[in-house]
Amino acid sequence: MHDGQYLWLISNVPANPTITSLLAAQPNLPAAAAQLIAVDIGQALSALHAADLAHGDVNGGTVILSPEGRALLVECGYAHALAGTTPGPGHDVTGWTTLVRSLAAASGNDALLSKAADDAERIGGSAGLNTALEKLTASATQVPGYGERSALALLASLAPVHTTPVAAPVAPSTPESVTVKLPSPDGAPSLSSAATAPLGDAPTISPEELATRLGKRNEEVLRLGRGVAQAPPPQQVPAAPTWQTPTATYQETRRPAKPWRRRIISILSGATTVVILAVVGWFVVQRLTPLEVTGVAVGIAQPLPANACDTQVDVVGTITSNGGGGAFTYRWVRSDGATTSIFTESVSFGRDVTQVHLLWKFSGKGTIKAKATLQILTPRALESSTDFTYTCK
């Protein structure tokens, strides 16, 4: 990206570690890892050439290892942009050949890498790159460990990270000197201003052309007549792009939710709140509802046999209620004139059926017609009874 006086390269990964820093820290690389790096970069260049593009500046400083274990290209040859030249596949193949030979040397003069570099250099251009890449890929698949990204990821984590910014590359053709001459209006000797840069043997070019190549313009004001020409303002050294330093941070921004989505979320949240309040309110109302006895029934647990001597009859009373919590009082009245004490039975919230028992013992021979009555006293007066016959022969 060109922004006034600066050239920036935007990347979503840190531009390190480079292959140069990796080889400096790990002079000896496994052959499988070196071959995988060469294939990754070769495939990237082949894809660029297929799209009629070129990188133009392939070297150990423009190839990095990502944390996922992939070799990636960065710094797309902006030295050519500064010089006004156009990179082509030939630049890429030359750079890739040099890179592959350095990887071969680091992996013990690996024969596959050396042959790939020789093939690419002998044929030349995109055809040489594709031929060398095809042979290298086919042969490398037979090498143990080839294709394991975890090995490259480990190398990336072990390689040192740059702690100082990397200087921007110098344009390949920079003029030795620049001279600006302005004629005097009255024929007097002209004033001149010269700036010298000790680089190269390129021909002298005008300041306007130089400013265009460097991607910036500095305004120079020359005053004619009395006095001397005003010195041009000092040039400010461009700050190093943040992608060249390890301190660059990458923050992920979230797009704001769309209005219709916020409305749906608000409606669902409101509906959920209403349902919760309704359920809680229903439970509160039910718990506050007092106990109300709605019915009572009496029977015996088991029918008596035809000849049951000296037995005990289990008389069961079943009380139904409205499910409210509370207590009721009751007593049993027997047909022989006996009456039990008044009992109190507690009923928990949500319980609507309660049973009470009367155990009535019979002994001796004979026949007795018995009747048991259950009387509910509070909170509402109700009663029910049952008849049965005791027989012992």
Secondary structure, DSSP 8 states (H G I E B T S, - for coil): -EETTEE----SS---SBHHHHHHH-SS--HHHHHHHHHHHHHHHHHHHHTT------STTSEEE-TTS-EEE-S--HHHHHHT----HHHHHHHHHHHHHHHHHHTTS-HHHHHHHHHHHHH-HHHHHHHHHHHHHHHHTTSTTTT-HHHHHHHHHHS----S-------S--BSEEEEEE--TTS---EEEEEE----SB----HHHHHHHHT---------SSS--------------GGGSTT-----------HHHHHHHHHHHHHHHHHHHHHHHHHHHHHHSB--EEEEEEEESS---SS--SEEEEEEEEEEE-S-BEEEEEEEEETTS-B---EEEEE-TT--EEEEEEEEEE-SSEEEEEEEEEEEEESS-EEEEEEEEEEE-
